[in-house]
């Protein structure tokens, strides 16, 4: 079992998947923590930014084992611009158009 775990952690693709899952959980928890205090789009934006920074550092250190550079740090979020727009649009559709309220959104997320 330890051998399998060690072998998996040496596999870059496995580490990439692990970072993706953990980053999704971090972003989601931050969103849920901010939601009672901020409008949903602000909570989404802040949690998304936390997720990008978290993802950058986890990918650099854990997945690809590279050095941090200002250039790569500034370039990294560009990949997520379209994803942010789609996520914001879906959130706006659920809350703004379908009428799922702030606490209904939290309940919907947990179900």
MOPAC internal coordinates of N, CA, C and O (Angstrom, degrees):
PM7 1SCF
backbone

  N    0.0000 0     0.00 0     0.00 0    0    0    0
  C    1.4518 1     0.00 0     0.00 0    1    0    0
  C    1.5269 1   110.72 1     0.00 0    2    1    0
  O    1.2310 1   120.38 1   134.53 1    3    2    1
  N    1.3386 1   116.87 1   -45.47 1    3    2    1
  C    1.4637 1   120.53 1   178.54 1    5    3    2
  C    1.5167 1   110.72 1   -62.57 1    6    5    3
  O    1.2310 1   121.01 1   144.22 1    7    6    5
  N    1.3193 1   115.68 1   -35.78 1    7    6    5
  C    1.4600 1   120.90 1   179.14 1    9    7    6
  C    1.5272 1   110.73 1   -64.31 1   10    9    7
  O    1.2310 1   120.66 1   137.87 1   11   10    9
  N    1.3217 1   116.33 1   -42.13 1   11   10    9
  C    1.4654 1   121.17 1   178.59 1   13   11   10
  C    1.5266 1   111.04 1   -64.73 1   14   13   11
  O    1.2310 1   120.44 1   136.96 1   15   14   13
  N    1.3289 1   116.76 1   -43.04 1   15   14   13
  C    1.4617 1   121.05 1   178.43 1   17   15   14
  C    1.5277 1   110.59 1   -63.63 1   18   17   15
  O    1.2310 1   120.55 1   134.68 1   19   18   17
  N    1.3226 1   116.55 1   -45.32 1   19   18   17
  C    1.4634 1   120.65 1   179.06 1   21   19   18
  C    1.5298 1   110.70 1   -61.80 1   22   21   19
  O    1.2310 1   120.55 1   138.14 1   23   22   21
  N    1.3251 1   116.56 1   -41.86 1   23   22   21
  C    1.4666 1   121.51 1   179.76 1   25   23   22
  C    1.5332 1   110.25 1   -65.34 1   26   25   23
  O    1.2310 1   120.50 1   139.05 1   27   26   25
  N    1.3422 1   116.64 1   -40.95 1   27   26   25
  C    1.4695 1   120.80 1   178.96 1   29   27   26
  C    1.5157 1   111.42 1   -64.71 1   30   29   27
  O    1.2310 1   120.33 1   138.22 1   31   30   29
  N    1.3299 1   116.97 1   -41.78 1   31   30   29
  C    1.4661 1   120.26 1  -179.69 1   33   31   30
  C    1.5226 1   111.95 1   -69.08 1   34   33   31
  O    1.2310 1   120.32 1   160.32 1   35   34   33
  N    1.3177 1   116.99 1   -19.68 1   35   34   33
  C    1.4655 1   120.30 1   175.05 1   37   35   34
  C    1.5288 1   111.65 1   -84.94 1   38   37   35
  O    1.2310 1   120.29 1   171.18 1   39   38   37
  N    1.3214 1   117.05 1    -8.82 1   39   38   37
  C    1.4567 1   122.22 1   179.99 1   41   39   38
  C    1.5308 1   108.71 1   -90.23 1   42   41   39
  O    1.2310 1   120.93 1   -62.00 1   43   42   41
  N    1.3345 1   115.83 1   118.00 1   43   42   41
  C    1.4719 1   121.15 1  -176.96 1   45   43   42
  C    1.5186 1   112.21 1   -60.65 1   46   45   43
  O    1.2310 1   119.46 1   140.66 1   47   46   45
  N    1.3249 1   118.64 1   -39.34 1   47   46   45
  C    1.4610 1   121.62 1  -179.70 1   49   47   46
  C    1.5253 1   110.66 1   -64.20 1   50   49   47
  O    1.2310 1   120.11 1   136.95 1   51   50   49
  N    1.3273 1   117.39 1   -43.05 1   51   50   49
  C    1.4630 1   121.22 1   178.10 1   53   51   50
  C    1.5275 1   110.25 1   -61.77 1   54   53   51
  O    1.2310 1   119.96 1   135.68 1   55   54   53
  N    1.3257 1   117.68 1   -44.32 1   55   54   53
  C    1.4652 1   121.26 1   178.39 1   57   55   54
  C    1.5279 1   110.47 1   -62.48 1   58   57   55
  O    1.2310 1   120.19 1   141.59 1   59   58   57
  N    1.3264 1   117.24 1   -38.41 1   59   58   57
  C    1.4539 1   121.68 1   177.93 1   61   59   58
  C    1.5366 1   110.72 1   -62.04 1   62   61   59
  O    1.2310 1   120.51 1   135.57 1   63   62   61
  N    1.3158 1   116.64 1   -44.43 1   63   62   61
  C    1.4708 1   121.16 1   177.58 1   65   63   62
  C    1.5243 1   111.06 1   -64.12 1   66   65   63
  O    1.2310 1   120.05 1   137.70 1   67   66   65
  N    1.3065 1   117.51 1   -42.30 1   67   66   65
  C    1.4550 1   122.01 1   179.31 1   69   67   66
  C    1.5297 1   111.09 1   -62.07 1   70   69   67
  O    1.2310 1   120.50 1   137.72 1   71   70   69
  N    1.3204 1   116.65 1   -42.28 1   71   70   69
  C    1.4672 1   120.89 1   177.37 1   73   71   70
  C    1.5262 1   110.16 1   -65.13 1   74   73   71
  O    1.2310 1   119.87 1   139.64 1   75   74   73
  N    1.3189 1   117.85 1   -40.36 1   75   74   73
  C    1.4630 1   121.17 1   178.86 1   77   75   74
  C    1.5180 1   112.38 1   -61.00 1   78   77   75
  O    1.2310 1   120.79 1   135.25 1   79   78   77
  N    1.3154 1   116.10 1   -44.75 1   79   78   77
  C    1.4677 1   120.54 1   179.54 1   81   79   78
  C    1.5263 1   110.63 1   -65.98 1   82   81   79
  O    1.2310 1   120.56 1   132.53 1   83   82   81
  N    1.3261 1   116.54 1   -47.47 1   83   82   81
  C    1.4678 1   119.17 1  -178.35 1   85   83   82
  C    1.5250 1   111.15 1   -66.34 1   86   85   83
  O    1.2310 1   119.87 1   143.66 1   87   86   85
  N    1.3197 1   117.85 1   -36.34 1   87   86   85
  C    1.4633 1   120.30 1   178.57 1   89   87   86
  C    1.5272 1   111.35 1   -67.72 1   90   89   87
  O    1.2310 1   120.38 1   142.39 1   91   90   89
  N    1.3090 1   116.88 1   -37.61 1   91   90   89
  C    1.4594 1   120.34 1   175.86 1   93   91   90
  C    1.5248 1   110.46 1   -61.76 1   94   93   91
  O    1.2310 1   120.37 1   136.90 1   95   94   93
  N    1.3131 1   116.90 1   -43.10 1   95   94   93
  C    1.4687 1   120.99 1   178.68 1   97   95   94
  C    1.5341 1   111.33 1   -64.51 1   98   97   95
  O    1.2310 1   120.27 1   136.89 1   99   98   97
  N    1.3339 1   117.09 1   -43.11 1   99   98   97
  C    1.4687 1   120.40 1   179.03 1  101   99   98
  C    1.5247 1   110.26 1   -61.53 1  102  101   99
  O    1.2310 1   120.47 1   131.86 1  103  102  101
  N    1.3227 1   116.70 1   -48.14 1  103  102  101
  C    1.4715 1   120.53 1  -179.37 1  105  103  102
  C    1.5293 1   111.42 1   -61.51 1  106  105  103
  O    1.2310 1   120.61 1   138.99 1  107  106  105
  N    1.3135 1   116.44 1   -41.01 1  107  106  105
  C    1.4636 1   121.47 1  -178.88 1  109  107  106
  C    1.5238 1   111.26 1   -65.93 1  110  109  107
  O    1.2310 1   120.58 1   136.30 1  111  110  109
  N    1.3310 1   116.50 1   -43.70 1  111  110  109
  C    1.4652 1   120.29 1   179.29 1  113  111  110
  C    1.5313 1   110.42 1   -64.49 1  114  113  111
  O    1.2310 1   120.15 1   137.79 1  115  114  113
  N    1.3165 1   117.33 1   -42.21 1  115  114  113
  C    1.4649 1   120.36 1   177.73 1  117  115  114
  C    1.5309 1   109.70 1   -61.29 1  118  117  115
  O    1.2310 1   120.15 1   137.34 1  119  118  117
  N    1.3357 1   117.32 1   -42.66 1  119  118  117
  C    1.4645 1   121.34 1   178.21 1  121  119  118
  C    1.5235 1   110.92 1   -59.19 1  122  121  119
  O    1.2310 1   120.75 1   132.13 1  123  122  121
  N    1.3305 1   116.17 1   -47.87 1  123  122  121
  C    1.4658 1   119.77 1  -179.16 1  125  123  122
  C    1.5242 1   112.05 1   -65.05 1  126  125  123
  O    1.2310 1   120.21 1   145.09 1  127  126  125
  N    1.3288 1   117.21 1   -34.91 1  127  126  125
  C    1.4630 1   120.40 1   178.10 1  129  127  126
  C    1.5278 1   112.07 1   -69.65 1  130  129  127
  O    1.2310 1   120.08 1   145.49 1  131  130  129
  N    1.3292 1   117.45 1   -34.51 1  131  130  129
  C    1.4644 1   121.33 1  -178.73 1  133  131  130
  C    1.5289 1   112.80 1   -82.60 1  134  133  131
  O    1.2310 1   120.31 1   153.64 1  135  134  133
  N    1.3147 1   117.01 1   -26.36 1  135  134  133
  C    1.4593 1   121.95 1  -173.57 1  137  135  134
  C    1.5331 1   114.64 1   -55.01 1  138  137  135
  O    1.2310 1   118.56 1   140.32 1  139  138  137
  N    1.3174 1   120.35 1   -39.68 1  139  138  137
  C    1.4741 1   118.32 1   178.83 1  141  139  138
  C    1.5364 1   113.84 1   -68.13 1  142  141  139
  O    1.2310 1   120.10 1   162.67 1  143  142  141
  N    1.3272 1   117.42 1   -17.33 1  143  142  141
  C    1.4595 1   120.75 1  -173.86 1  145  143  142
  C    1.5246 1   114.71 1  -109.45 1  146  145  143
  O    1.2310 1   119.95 1   162.86 1  147  146  145
  N    1.3090 1   117.69 1   -17.14 1  147  146  145
  C    1.4634 1   121.72 1  -174.91 1  149  147  146
  C    1.5250 1   110.87 1  -130.82 1  150  149  147
  O    1.2310 1   120.20 1   -24.02 1  151  150  149
  N    1.3331 1   117.22 1   155.98 1  151  150  149
  C    1.4678 1   118.76 1   170.06 1  153  151  150
  C    1.5313 1   109.60 1   -57.96 1  154  153  151
  O    1.2310 1   120.35 1   -30.87 1  155  154  153
  N    1.3195 1   116.93 1   149.13 1  155  154  153
  C    1.4594 1   120.84 1  -171.60 1  157  155  154
  C    1.5204 1   114.13 1   -57.74 1  158  157  155
  O    1.2310 1   119.59 1   142.70 1  159  158  157
  N    1.3336 1   118.38 1   -37.30 1  159  158  157
  C    1.4614 1   118.66 1   179.90 1  161  159  158
  C    1.5294 1   112.21 1   -70.67 1  162  161  159
  O    1.2310 1   119.85 1   147.43 1  163  162  161
  N    1.3176 1   117.88 1   -32.57 1  163  162  161
  C    1.4733 1   120.35 1   174.78 1  165  163  162
  C    1.5273 1   110.21 1   -68.08 1  166  165  163
  O    1.2310 1   120.84 1   136.29 1  167  166  165
  N    1.3256 1   116.00 1   -43.71 1  167  166  165
  C    1.4678 1   120.05 1   178.36 1  169  167  166
  C    1.5297 1   109.98 1   -61.41 1  170  169  167
  O    1.2310 1   120.51 1   138.78 1  171  170  169
  N    1.3228 1   116.62 1   -41.22 1  171  170  169
  C    1.4605 1   121.27 1   178.13 1  173  171  170
  C    1.5226 1   110.41 1   -63.51 1  174  173  171
  O    1.2310 1   120.20 1   134.81 1  175  174  173
  N    1.3216 1   117.21 1   -45.19 1  175  174  173
  C    1.4640 1   121.02 1  -177.96 1  177  175  174
  C    1.5289 1   111.01 1   -63.62 1  178  177  175
  O    1.2310 1   120.38 1   133.39 1  179  178  177
  N    1.3241 1   116.87 1   -46.61 1  179  178  177
  C    1.4725 1   119.24 1  -179.98 1  181  179  178
  C    1.5231 1   111.82 1   -65.14 1  182  181  179
  O    1.2310 1   120.22 1   136.87 1  183  182  181
  N    1.3126 1   117.18 1   -43.13 1  183  182  181
  C    1.4631 1   119.39 1   179.74 1  185  183  182
  C    1.5253 1   110.64 1   -66.24 1  186  185  183
  O    1.2310 1   120.21 1   146.76 1  187  186  185
  N    1.3126 1   117.21 1   -33.24 1  187  186  185
  C    1.4581 1   121.56 1   177.90 1  189  187  186
  C    1.5276 1   110.18 1   -66.28 1  190  189  187
  O    1.2310 1   120.66 1   137.10 1  191  190  189
  N    1.3379 1   116.34 1   -42.90 1  191  190  189
  C    1.4663 1   120.61 1   178.08 1  193  191  190
  C    1.5300 1   111.18 1   -63.83 1  194  193  191
  O    1.2310 1   120.38 1   138.04 1  195  194  193
  N    1.3280 1   116.89 1   -41.96 1  195  194  193
  C    1.4690 1   120.61 1   176.26 1  197  195  194
  C    1.5326 1   109.34 1   -59.99 1  198  197  195
  O    1.2310 1   120.82 1   138.01 1  199  198  197
  N    1.3215 1   116.04 1   -41.99 1  199  198  197
  C    1.4599 1   120.84 1   179.60 1  201  199  198
  C    1.5196 1   112.55 1   -63.20 1  202  201  199
  O    1.2310 1   120.17 1   140.31 1  203  202  201
  N    1.3148 1   117.27 1   -39.69 1  203  202  201
  C    1.4682 1   120.46 1   179.60 1  205  203  202
  C    1.5262 1   110.46 1   -64.92 1  206  205  203
  O    1.2310 1   120.63 1   133.26 1  207  206  205
  N    1.3244 1   116.39 1   -46.74 1  207  206  205
  C    1.4690 1   119.91 1   179.88 1  209  207  206
  C    1.5261 1   110.32 1   -63.88 1  210  209  207
  O    1.2310 1   120.50 1   134.86 1  211  210  209
  N    1.3286 1   116.65 1   -45.14 1  211  210  209
  C    1.4583 1   121.36 1   177.65 1  213  211  210
  C    1.5298 1   110.75 1   -59.20 1  214  213  211
  O    1.2310 1   120.48 1   133.59 1  215  214  213
  N    1.3072 1   116.68 1   -46.41 1  215  214  213
  C    1.4530 1   121.55 1  -179.31 1  217  215  214
  C    1.5272 1   111.58 1   -62.05 1  218  217  215
  O    1.2310 1   120.63 1   137.45 1  219  218  217
  N    1.3194 1   116.40 1   -42.55 1  219  218  217
  C    1.4661 1   119.63 1   179.81 1  221  219  218
  C    1.5272 1   110.76 1   -58.14 1  222  221  219
  O    1.2310 1   120.76 1   127.33 1  223  222  221
  N    1.3305 1   116.15 1   -52.67 1  223  222  221
  C    1.4580 1   119.25 1  -176.02 1  225  223  222
  C    1.5284 1   112.21 1   -67.20 1  226  225  223
  O    1.2310 1   119.99 1   141.36 1  227  226  225
  N    1.3200 1   117.62 1   -38.64 1  227  226  225
  C    1.4621 1   119.60 1   179.05 1  229  227  226
  C    1.5298 1   111.11 1   -67.48 1  230  229  227
  O    1.2310 1   120.51 1   140.52 1  231  230  229
  N    1.3360 1   116.63 1   -39.48 1  231  230  229
  C    1.4670 1   119.57 1   178.25 1  233  231  230
  C    1.5190 1   111.60 1   -67.77 1  234  233  231
  O    1.2310 1   120.37 1   137.86 1  235  234  233
  N    1.3193 1   116.90 1   -42.14 1  235  234  233
  C    1.4636 1   120.06 1  -179.34 1  237  235  234
  C    1.5249 1   110.93 1   -65.08 1  238  237  235
  O    1.2310 1   120.39 1   130.47 1  239  238  237
  N    1.3347 1   116.87 1   -49.53 1  239  238  237
  C    1.4638 1   120.11 1  -174.73 1  241  239  238
  C    1.5273 1   113.68 1   -79.72 1  242  241  239
  O    1.2310 1   120.33 1   134.47 1  243  242  241
  N    1.3135 1   116.98 1   -45.53 1  243  242  241
  C    1.4563 1   120.78 1  -169.70 1  245  243  242
  C    1.5305 1   113.50 1   -94.30 1  246  245  243
  O    1.2310 1   119.98 1   136.80 1  247  246  245
  N    1.3336 1   117.64 1   -43.20 1  247  246  245
  C    1.4647 1   120.14 1  -174.35 1  249  247  246
  C    1.5242 1   111.59 1   -83.21 1  250  249  247
  O    1.2310 1   120.52 1   121.24 1  251  250  249
  N    1.3141 1   116.62 1   -58.76 1  251  250  249
  C    1.4638 1   120.47 1  -171.60 1  253  251  250
  C    1.5267 1   113.38 1   -98.95 1  254  253  251
  O    1.2310 1   120.04 1   167.74 1  255  254  253
  N    1.3232 1   117.54 1   -12.26 1  255  254  253
  C    1.4608 1   123.63 1   176.34 1  257  255  254
  C    1.5285 1   111.61 1    51.40 1  258  257  255
  O    1.2310 1   121.67 1  -124.36 1  259  258  257
  N    1.3270 1   114.40 1    55.64 1  259  258  257
  C    1.4640 1   122.34 1  -179.81 1  261  259  258
  C    1.5181 1   110.06 1  -111.97 1  262  261  259
  O    1.2310 1   121.05 1    -4.13 1  263  262  261
  N    1.2998 1   115.59 1   175.87 1  263  262  261
  C    1.4613 1   122.56 1   175.46 1  265  263  262
  C    1.5296 1   109.18 1   -89.05 1  266  265  263
  O    1.2310 1   121.00 1   -35.05 1  267  266  265
  N    1.3256 1   115.69 1   144.95 1  267  266  265
  C    1.4654 1   120.57 1   175.55 1  269  267  266
  C    1.5195 1   108.40 1   -76.29 1  270  269  267
  O    1.2310 1   121.20 1   -47.16 1  271  270  269
  N    1.3205 1   115.31 1   132.84 1  271  270  269
  C    1.4637 1   120.12 1   172.94 1  273  271  270
  C    1.5228 1   108.19 1  -131.18 1  274  273  271
  O    1.2310 1   120.65 1   -29.15 1  275  274  273
  N    1.3005 1   116.36 1   150.85 1  275  274  273
  C    1.4555 1   120.82 1   178.15 1  277  275  274
  C    1.5256 1   110.14 1   -61.36 1  278  277  275
  O    1.2310 1   120.37 1   139.40 1  279  278  277
  N    1.3163 1   116.89 1   -40.60 1  279  278  277
  C    1.4685 1   121.16 1  -179.92 1  281  279  278
  C    1.5295 1   111.60 1   -59.61 1  282  281  279
  O    1.2310 1   120.39 1   132.31 1  283  282  281
  N    1.3317 1   116.87 1   -47.69 1  283  282  281
  C    1.4729 1   119.23 1  -179.33 1  285  283  282
  C    1.5283 1   111.05 1   -69.19 1  286  285  283
  O    1.2310 1   120.34 1   145.41 1  287  286  285
  N    1.3346 1   116.95 1   -34.59 1  287  286  285
  C    1.4641 1   120.14 1   178.79 1  289  287  286
  C    1.5281 1   111.42 1   -65.48 1  290  289  287
  O    1.2310 1   120.13 1   141.44 1  291  290  289
  N    1.3330 1   117.35 1   -38.56 1  291  290  289
  C    1.4643 1   121.27 1   179.61 1  293  291  290
  C    1.5218 1   111.77 1   -76.00 1  294  293  291
  O    1.2310 1   120.17 1   149.66 1  295  294  293
  N    1.3218 1   117.28 1   -30.34 1  295  294  293
  C    1.4667 1   121.72 1  -179.04 1  297  295  294
  C    1.5291 1   112.40 1   -79.37 1  298  297  295
  O    1.2310 1   120.25 1   149.94 1  299  298  297
  N    1.3060 1   117.13 1   -30.06 1  299  298  297
  C    1.4679 1   122.58 1  -174.38 1  301  299  298
  C    1.5275 1   113.77 1   -55.13 1  302  301  299
  O    1.2310 1   118.58 1   133.68 1  303  302  301
  N    1.3480 1   120.32 1   -46.32 1  303  302  301
  C    1.4706 1   119.74 1  -177.01 1  305  303  302
  C    1.5262 1   114.67 1   -66.44 1  306  305  303
  O    1.2310 1   119.65 1   162.43 1  307  306  305
  N    1.3171 1   118.27 1   -17.57 1  307  306  305
  C    1.4646 1   120.18 1  -178.90 1  309  307  306
  C    1.5242 1   111.80 1   -60.46 1  310  309  307
  O    1.2310 1   120.49 1   149.69 1  311  310  309
  N    1.3021 1   116.67 1   -30.31 1  311  310  309
  C    1.4660 1   121.75 1   179.40 1  313  311  310
  C    1.5232 1   110.83 1   -63.36 1  314  313  311
  O    1.2310 1   120.68 1   150.73 1  315  314  313
  N    1.3206 1   116.31 1   -29.27 1  315  314  313
  C    1.4638 1   121.33 1  -171.26 1  317  315  314
  C    1.5292 1   114.86 1   -94.74 1  318  317  315
  O    1.2310 1   119.67 1  -179.21 1  319  318  317
  N    1.3133 1   118.23 1     0.79 1  319  318  317
  C    1.4643 1   120.51 1  -176.49 1  321  319  318
  C    1.5284 1   111.21 1   -62.03 1  322  321  319
  O    1.2310 1   120.00 1   132.59 1  323  322  321
  N    1.3087 1   117.60 1   -47.41 1  323  322  321
  C    1.4737 1   120.99 1  -179.57 1  325  323  322
  C    1.5251 1   110.18 1   -66.27 1  326  325  323
  O    1.2310 1   120.52 1   137.96 1  327  326  325
  N    1.3178 1   116.62 1   -42.04 1  327  326  325
  C    1.4611 1   120.30 1   179.44 1  329  327  326
  C    1.5306 1   110.82 1   -62.02 1  330  329  327
  O    1.2310 1   120.08 1   140.03 1  331  330  329
  N    1.3215 1   117.46 1   -39.97 1  331  330  329
  C    1.4622 1   121.26 1   177.78 1  333  331  330
  C    1.5288 1   110.25 1   -62.09 1  334  333  331
  O    1.2310 1   120.55 1   134.46 1  335  334  333
  N    1.3187 1   116.56 1   -45.54 1  335  334  333
  C    1.4630 1   120.70 1   179.38 1  337  335  334
  C    1.5180 1   112.21 1   -59.87 1  338  337  335
  O    1.2310 1   120.38 1   135.98 1  339  338  337
  N    1.3281 1   116.89 1   -44.02 1  339  338  337
  C    1.4669 1   120.37 1   179.14 1  341  339  338
  C    1.5332 1   111.15 1   -66.04 1  342  341  339
  O    1.2310 1   120.41 1   136.60 1  343  342  341
  N    1.3205 1   116.82 1   -43.40 1  343  342  341
  C    1.4594 1   120.20 1   178.67 1  345  343  342
  C    1.5200 1   111.99 1   -62.69 1  346  345  343
  O    1.2310 1   120.65 1   137.05 1  347  346  345
  N    1.3337 1   116.35 1   -42.95 1  347  346  345
  C    1.4634 1   120.75 1   178.09 1  349  347  346
  C    1.5228 1   111.67 1   -63.89 1  350  349  347
  O    1.2310 1   120.58 1   140.92 1  351  350  349
  N    1.3314 1   116.50 1   -39.08 1  351  350  349
  C    1.4641 1   120.68 1   179.25 1  353  351  350
  C    1.5308 1   110.85 1   -65.72 1  354  353  351
  O    1.2310 1   120.51 1   138.48 1  355  354  353
  N    1.3219 1   116.64 1   -41.52 1  355  354  353
  C    1.4725 1   120.29 1   178.73 1  357  355  354
  C    1.5261 1   110.24 1   -65.40 1  358  357  355
  O    1.2310 1   120.71 1   137.83 1  359  358  357
  N    1.3248 1   116.24 1   -42.17 1  359  358  357
  C    1.4603 1   120.43 1   178.34 1  361  359  358
  C    1.5221 1   110.82 1   -62.88 1  362  361  359
  O    1.2310 1   120.17 1   136.20 1  363  362  361
  N    1.3298 1   117.28 1   -43.80 1  363  362  361
  C    1.4708 1   122.39 1   177.84 1  365  363  362
  C    1.5331 1   109.80 1   -61.07 1  366  365  363
  O    1.2310 1   120.49 1   139.03 1  367  366  365
  N    1.3438 1   116.67 1   -40.97 1  367  366  365
  C    1.4628 1   120.47 1   178.98 1  369  367  366
  C    1.5311 1   110.51 1   -63.07 1  370  369  367
  O    1.2310 1   120.17 1   133.64 1  371  370  369
  N    1.3278 1   117.28 1   -46.36 1  371  370  369
  C    1.4628 1   120.58 1  -178.85 1  373  371  370
  C    1.5248 1   111.93 1   -64.45 1  374  373  371
  O    1.2310 1   120.39 1   134.97 1  375  374  373
  N    1.3280 1   116.85 1   -45.03 1  375  374  373
  C    1.4630 1   120.23 1  -174.92 1  377  375  374
  C    1.5179 1   111.50 1   -88.27 1  378  377  375
  O    1.2310 1   120.82 1   128.84 1  379  378  377
  N    1.3272 1   116.04 1   -51.16 1  379  378  377
  C    1.4580 1   120.51 1  -174.09 1  381  379  378
  C    1.5151 1   114.59 1   -72.69 1  382  381  379
  O    1.2310 1   120.19 1   142.71 1  383  382  381
  N    1.3131 1   117.25 1   -37.29 1  383  382  381
  C    1.4656 1   120.17 1  -175.35 1  385  383  382
  C    1.5232 1   114.08 1  -103.41 1  386  385  383
  O    1.2310 1   120.13 1   142.11 1  387  386  385
  N    1.3213 1   117.37 1   -37.89 1  387  386  385
  C    1.4644 1   119.94 1  -178.73 1  389  387  386
  C    1.5209 1   112.31 1   -91.42 1  390  389  387
  O    1.2310 1   120.59 1   172.59 1  391  390  389
  N    1.3233 1   116.48 1    -7.41 1  391  390  389
  C    1.4504 1   120.80 1   172.18 1  393  391  390
  C    1.5178 1   116.21 1    77.24 1  394  393  391
  O    1.2310 1   120.25 1  -161.02 1  395  394  393
  N    1.3124 1   117.12 1    18.98 1  395  394  393
  C    1.4590 1   118.41 1   175.88 1  397  395  394
  C    1.5199 1   106.58 1   -73.55 1  398  397  395
  O    1.2310 1   120.34 1   -62.90 1  399  398  397
  N    1.3364 1   116.95 1   117.10 1  399  398  397
  C    1.4548 1   121.62 1  -176.54 1  401  399  398
  C    1.5130 1   112.78 1   -74.97 1  402  401  399
  O    1.2310 1   120.91 1    -4.08 1  403  402  401
  N    1.3333 1   115.86 1   175.92 1  403  402  401
  C    1.4591 1   122.24 1  -177.89 1  405  403  402
  C    1.5190 1   111.72 1   -53.43 1  406  405  403
  O    1.2310 1   120.01 1   128.73 1  407  406  405
  N    1.3152 1   117.59 1   -51.27 1  407  406  405
  C    1.4642 1   120.02 1  -177.82 1  409  407  406
  C    1.5212 1   110.98 1   -79.40 1  410  409  407
  O    1.2310 1   120.16 1   152.77 1  411  410  409
  N    1.3058 1   117.30 1   -27.23 1  411  410  409
  C    1.4516 1   120.05 1   172.56 1  413  411  410
  C    1.5161 1   111.04 1   -65.98 1  414  413  411
  O    1.2310 1   120.94 1   144.77 1  415  414  413
  N    1.3364 1   115.81 1   -35.23 1  415  414  413
  C    1.4588 1   120.34 1   176.93 1  417  415  414
  C    1.5242 1   110.65 1   -65.37 1  418  417  415
  O    1.2310 1   120.70 1   138.51 1  419  418  417
  N    1.3349 1   116.26 1   -41.49 1  419  418  417
  C    1.4656 1   119.83 1   177.58 1  421  419  418
  C    1.5257 1   109.98 1   -63.15 1  422  421  419
  O    1.2310 1   120.19 1   136.65 1  423  422  421
  N    1.3189 1   117.24 1   -43.35 1  423  422  421
  C    1.4666 1   120.95 1   179.47 1  425  423  422
  C    1.5212 1   110.85 1   -66.46 1  426  425  423
  O    1.2310 1   120.68 1   141.38 1  427  426  425
  N    1.3492 1   116.30 1   -38.62 1  427  426  425
  C    1.4595 1   121.02 1   179.18 1  429  427  426
  C    1.5338 1   109.79 1   -65.29 1  430  429  427
  O    1.2310 1   120.36 1   141.09 1  431  430  429
  N    1.3275 1   116.93 1   -38.91 1  431  430  429
  C    1.4536 1   120.95 1   179.39 1  433  431  430
  C    1.5193 1   111.61 1   -65.76 1  434  433  431
  O    1.2310 1   120.51 1   145.28 1  435  434  433
  N    1.3275 1   116.63 1   -34.72 1  435  434  433
  C    1.4635 1   120.24 1  -177.11 1  437  435  434
  C    1.5286 1   112.67 1   -82.86 1  438  437  435
  O    1.2310 1   120.17 1   165.00 1  439  438  437
  N    1.3299 1   117.29 1   -15.00 1  439  438  437
  C    1.4725 1   118.02 1  -177.66 1  441  439  438
  C    1.5076 1   112.34 1   -85.07 1  442  441  439
  O    1.2310 1   120.10 1   180.00 1  443  442  441

